[in-house]
Amino acid sequence: MNKDIFEGNWKQLKGKVQEQWGKLTNDDLDVIAGKRDQIAGKIQERYGITKEEAEKQISNWESNHKH
């Protein structure tokens, strides 16, 4: 899933993102606004993981949510 698709579907994906990463707050989701790099940063921050691990989690999640 490329960045444009992520941003374009943000309203539909936002709830699924919060289901996957429950530590993300509504404020986090507003800041993210579908920007993939913001998602990685917030996951890294909230979960105390590396950027690489956050990217890996996002990639795995995207693979499972392709249409």
Phi, psi and omega in degrees: 000125181271170185303319182297319179294318179301310180295320182294333181253018188303318182300320179285327185274339186306313180296321179292324177296317181291328175297317182289316183240078186297343179283350178284129181274169175300322177297319177301314182296324177294320179293318181299310177046037176086003181274117187301319181294328177291322178300311180302316181297317181290321177296316179302313182294311185289327185257355178064039180245171180284161177299322179298317179294319177299316178298320179296316179298317180296315180300316178297317180297316179300319180300326181276350183241017176289146181263000000 
